[in-house]
């Protein structure tokens, strides 16, 4: 959960810094300066804003890869459109990241490349801003939140105003007309697309979120409210779900099991098992378990207390202190990674 919040925060800050850097870069091309802000000071601020934005983008990418919730690998974060998770919109983020990396690397090696090549890369890096904006709206967790929508609109307005001012200073009339028209038309197109797409319900599915993660997301967002129903104490339920695997630090892997319970109180469960892979499975080093019965909608959370092949035993509790011992007997299809089996619940200390 901490990594998820860090990913969101660094993404928002990086977008703001990129917006400021692009707007200042466009305006500074006019040779703008004042007595308090000479030309060299404007250039220094522009450079530092860009470097700071790159730093936040790097943290954003690293925390995205480390967060086991979404299957985003380091390769997918660098190679555009290589991820099964929201491939188009995550791919745009990879494009923006690669453009910023190219800008940094060519700036560090400016003494060894021609001014023309450096200038071409530098101007191409401006493309990172609109691409990053599309990435933020297309795959961001806050795309439908009001404050984020206004932040995106403000970013578009700032860059559009800078482009319009720059276009009006052009010597050729066609450049002035084309620049102002683009500064007006592009924001309108972006806002129409946002209103018809990311701001609407169901965008997560349309954007390419895997079905298993959609089920997991529903589990995470179920509110812990008190309803007139007794908490489950014991039951036997058939289950079905999916298995996925992501790499973890220090040569470990994380196994994700997203399960739907079809009997008893019904509901959903999620198991995350981290450990060192071996010939007979995973030597577990950490775990996390959540269970949400459909009858009470209370979120039970806990950890695995026993793991023996395809048999998993966990102990969980909800916010009210009610405890359950959950036993899962799993059958996993190696080809499709489909999961079936039985879940048995009992009071703590009971048999499973």
C-alpha positions in Angstrom: 0.0 0.0 0.0 2.9 2.4 0.8 4.4 1.8 -2.6 1.1 2.6 -4.2 0.8 5.9 -2.5 4.4 6.8 -3.3 3.8 5.9 -7.0 0.7 8.2 -7.1 2.5 11.1 -5.4 5.7 11.0 -7.4 3.7 10.7 -10.6 1.6 13.8 -9.8 4.7 15.9 -8.8 6.6 14.8 -11.9 3.7 15.9 -14.1 3.7 19.3 -12.4 7.4 19.7 -12.7 7.4 18.7 -16.4 4.6 21.2 -17.0 6.6 24.0 -15.4 9.7 23.0 -17.3 8.0 22.9 -20.7 6.1 26.2 -20.2 9.4 27.9 -19.1 11.3 26.3 -21.9 8.9 27.6 -24.5 8.8 31.1 -23.0 12.6 31.2 -22.6 13.0 30.6 -26.3 11.8 34.2 -26.7 14.8 35.4 -24.9 12.6 36.6 -22.0 14.4 38.1 -19.0 14.0 40.8 -16.4 16.5 42.7 -14.2 15.9 40.2 -11.4 15.8 37.2 -13.7 18.6 37.4 -16.3 18.7 34.9 -19.1 21.2 32.6 -17.5 19.0 32.4 -14.3 16.0 31.4 -16.4 18.1 28.7 -18.1 19.3 27.4 -14.8 15.8 27.2 -13.4 14.6 25.4 -16.5 17.4 22.9 -16.3 16.9 22.2 -12.6 13.2 21.8 -13.0 13.8 19.2 -15.7 16.4 17.3 -13.6 14.1 17.3 -10.6 11.2 16.0 -12.8 13.5 13.2 -14.0 14.3 12.3 -10.4 10.6 12.0 -9.5 9.9 10.0 -12.7 12.7 7.5 -11.7 11.2 7.1 -8.2 7.7 6.7 -9.9 9.0 4.0 -12.2 10.9 2.1 -9.4 8.0 2.0 -7.0 5.7 0.9 -9.8 7.9 -2.0 -10.6 8.3 -2.9 -6.9 4.6 -2.8 -6.1 3.3 -6.3 -6.6 -0.3 -5.2 -7.1 0.0 -4.5 -10.9 2.2 -6.8 -13.0 4.6 -4.1 -14.3 8.2 -5.4 -14.9 11.3 -3.3 -15.3 11.4 -4.2 -19.0 7.8 -3.0 -19.4 8.6 0.3 -17.7 11.4 1.0 -20.2 10.2 -0.8 -23.4 7.0 0.8 -24.7 3.9 -1.3 -25.0 5.5 -4.4 -23.6 3.2 -4.7 -20.5 0.0 -6.8 -20.3 -1.3 -4.2 -17.8 -3.0 -1.3 -19.6 -0.5 -1.7 -22.5 -1.3 1.5 -24.4 -1.3 3.9 -21.5 1.6 2.3 -19.6 3.4 2.2 -22.9 3.0 6.0 -23.2 4.6 6.3 -19.8 7.5 4.3 -21.0 7.9 6.5 -24.1 7.9 9.6 -21.8 10.5 8.0 -19.6 12.7 7.1 -22.5 12.6 10.6 -23.9 13.6 12.1 -20.6 16.5 9.5 -20.3 17.7 10.5 -23.8 17.6 14.1 -22.8 19.7 13.5 -19.6 22.2 11.2 -21.3 22.8 13.5 -24.3 23.1 16.5 -21.9 25.8 14.6 -19.9 27.6 13.7 -23.1 27.1 17.0 -24.9 30.8 17.5 -25.4 30.9 14.3 -27.6 27.9 14.9 -29.8 27.1 17.6 -32.4 25.1 20.6 -31.4 22.6 19.8 -34.1 22.0 16.3 -32.7 21.8 17.6 -29.1 19.2 20.2 -30.2 17.1 17.6 -32.0 17.0 15.4 -28.9 16.3 18.4 -26.7 13.3 19.5 -28.8 12.1 15.9 -29.0 12.1 15.8 -25.2 9.3 18.3 -25.2 7.1 15.5 -26.6 7.5 13.8 -23.2 5.0 16.3 -21.6 1.9 15.5 -23.7 2.8 11.8 -23.7 3.2 11.9 -19.9 -0.2 13.7 -19.6 -1.9 11.0 -21.7 -0.3 8.4 -19.5 -1.5 10.1 -16.3 -5.1 10.4 -17.5 -5.1 6.9 -19.2 -3.6 4.8 -16.4 -3.5 7.0 -13.3 -5.3 5.9 -10.2 -6.8 9.4 -9.7 -8.0 10.0 -13.3 -11.6 10.2 -12.2 -10.9 12.4 -9.1 -12.0 16.0 -9.3 -8.8 17.5 -8.0 -6.7 15.5 -10.5 -8.9 16.6 -13.4 -8.5 20.2 -12.5 -4.7 19.7 -12.1 -4.6 18.2 -15.6 -6.7 21.1 -17.0 -4.4 23.7 -15.4 -1.3 21.9 -16.8 -2.8 21.9 -20.3 -3.8 25.6 -20.0 -0.3 26.6 -18.8 1.5 25.0 -21.7 -1.2 26.1 -24.2 -0.8 29.7 -23.1 3.0 29.5 -23.4 2.7 28.1 -26.9 0.3 30.8 -27.9 2.6 33.5 -26.6 5.5 31.9 -28.5 3.4 31.6 -31.7 2.3 35.2 -31.6 6.0 36.3 -31.6 6.7 34.4 -34.8 7.7 36.5 -37.8 5.8 34.5 -40.4 2.0 34.9 -40.4 1.3 31.2 -41.1 3.4 30.2 -38.1 1.5 32.6 -35.9 -1.9 31.4 -37.1 -0.9 27.7 -36.9 0.7 28.0 -33.5 -2.3 29.8 -32.0 -4.8 27.4 -33.7 -2.8 24.4 -32.2 -2.7 26.0 -28.8 -6.5 26.3 -28.8 -7.4 23.1 -30.6 -5.2 20.5 -28.9 -6.5 21.3 -25.3 -10.1 21.0 -26.6 -9.4 17.6 -28.2 -7.6 16.4 -24.9 -10.5 17.5 -22.8 -13.2 15.9 -25.0 -11.2 12.7 -25.0 -10.8 12.8 -21.2 -14.6 13.4 -20.7 -15.5 10.6 -23.0 -12.9 8.1 -21.7 -10.9 8.3 -18.4 -13.6 10.3 -16.5 -16.3 7.6 -17.2 -17.1 4.5 -15.2 -15.6 1.3 -16.7 -12.4 3.0 -17.9 -10.2 0.6 -16.0 -11.6 -2.3 -18.0 -11.5 -0.5 -21.3 -7.9 0.7 -20.7 -6.7 -2.9 -20.5 -6.6 -3.8 -16.8 -6.5 -7.7 -16.5 -9.7 -9.3 -15.2 -8.0 -10.7 -12.1 -6.8 -7.3 -11.0 -10.3 -5.8 -11.5 -11.6 -8.4 -9.1 -8.8 -7.6 -6.7 -9.5 -3.9 -6.9 -13.1 -4.5 -6.0 -11.9 -6.4 -2.9 -9.6 -3.5 -1.9 -12.3 -0.8 -2.3 -15.1 -2.6 -0.4 -16.0 -0.3 2.5 -15.9 -1.8 6.0 -19.5 -0.9 7.0 -21.7 -2.4 9.6 -24.7 -4.2 8.2 -27.4 -6.3 9.9 -25.6 -9.7 9.2 -23.7 -12.0 11.5 -20.0 -12.5 10.7 -19.2 -15.9 9.3 -17.8 -18.4 11.8 -17.4 -21.6 9.8 -18.2 -22.7 6.3 -17.1 -24.8 3.3 -17.0 -23.1 -0.1 -15.9 -24.0 -3.6 -13.5 -21.5 -5.1 -12.2 -20.3 -8.5 -9.7 -17.7 -9.5 -6.4 -16.9 -11.2 -2.7 -17.1 -10.3 0.0 -14.6 -11.4 3.7 -14.2 -10.5 5.9 -11.1 -10.4 9.6 -10.8 -9.5 10.6 -9.5 -6.1 13.9 -8.2 -4.7 16.8 -10.5 -3.8 15.9 -13.2 -6.3 12.5 -13.8 -4.8 9.1 -14.0 -6.5 5.6 -13.0 -5.4 2.7 -15.3 -6.1 -0.7 -13.6 -6.3 -3.9 -15.6 -6.0 -7.1 -13.8 -6.6 -10.0 -16.0 -5.6 -13.9 -16.0 -5.7 -15.8 -18.0 -3.1 -18.9 -19.5 -4.6 -20.5 -21.1 -1.5 -21.0 -20.3 2.2 -21.2 -16.5 2.6 -19.7 -16.1 -0.8 -17.2 -13.3 -1.3 -13.6 -12.8 -2.5 -10.1 -13.6 -1.2 -6.6 -12.6 -2.2 -3.3 -14.4 -1.2 0.1 -12.8 -1.8 3.0 -15.2 -1.1 6.6 -14.0 -1.4 9.6 -16.3 -1.2 12.5 -18.0 -2.9 11.5 -20.3 -5.8 12.7 -23.9 -5.6 12.0 -27.3 -7.2 9.0 -28.0 -5.0 7.5 -24.5 -4.9 8.3 -21.3 -3.0 10.1 -21.1 0.4 7.8 -18.4 1.8 9.4 -15.4 3.5 6.4 -13.1 3.7 2.7 -13.2 3.0 -0.5 -11.2 3.1 -4.1 -12.5 3.0 -7.4 -10.6 2.6 -11.0 -12.0 2.7 -14.3 -10.1 2.1 -17.5 -12.1 2.7 -20.4 -11.0 0.6 -22.8 -11.1 3.6 -21.0 -8.5 5.8 -18.6 -6.7 3.4 -16.1 -6.6 6.3 -12.5 -6.7 5.2 -10.5 -9.5 7.0 -6.8 -9.2 6.8 -4.0 -11.5 8.0 -1.2 -13.8 7.0 -0.4 -17.3 6.1 0.4 -19.5 9.1 1.0 -22.8 7.2 2.0 -23.7 3.7 2.3 -27.3 2.5 2.3 -27.6 -1.3 -1.1 -26.7 -2.6 -2.6 -26.4 0.9 -2.6 -23.0 2.5 -3.7 -22.1 6.0 -4.2 -18.4 7.1 -5.5 -16.5 10.1 -7.3 -13.3 9.5 -9.4 -10.8 11.5 -11.6 -7.8 10.7 -11.7 -4.3 12.1 -14.2 -5.4 14.8 -11.8 -8.1 16.0 -13.6 -11.1 14.7 -11.2 -13.8 13.7 -11.2 -16.7 11.2 -8.9 -19.5 10.3 -9.1 -20.1 6.6 -7.8 -23.3 4.9 -7.4 -23.4 1.1 -7.0 -26.6 -0.8 -5.9 -25.4 -4.3 -5.7 -27.0 -7.7 -3.7 -25.0 -10.2 -3.6 -25.5 -14.0 0.0 -24.8 -15.0 -1.0 -23.9 -18.5 -3.8 -21.4 -17.9 -2.9 -20.6 -14.3 -6.6 -21.0 -13.5 -7.2 -21.9 -9.8 -10.0 -24.1 -8.4 -10.5 -25.9 -5.1 -12.1 -25.6 -1.7 -12.0 -23.0 1.1 -12.8 -24.1 4.7 -13.3 -21.5 7.5 -13.4 -22.2 11.2 -12.9 -20.3 14.4 -9.3 -19.7 15.5 -7.8 -22.9 16.8 -10.3 -25.0 14.9 -9.6 -27.6 12.3 -9.3 -26.8 8.6 
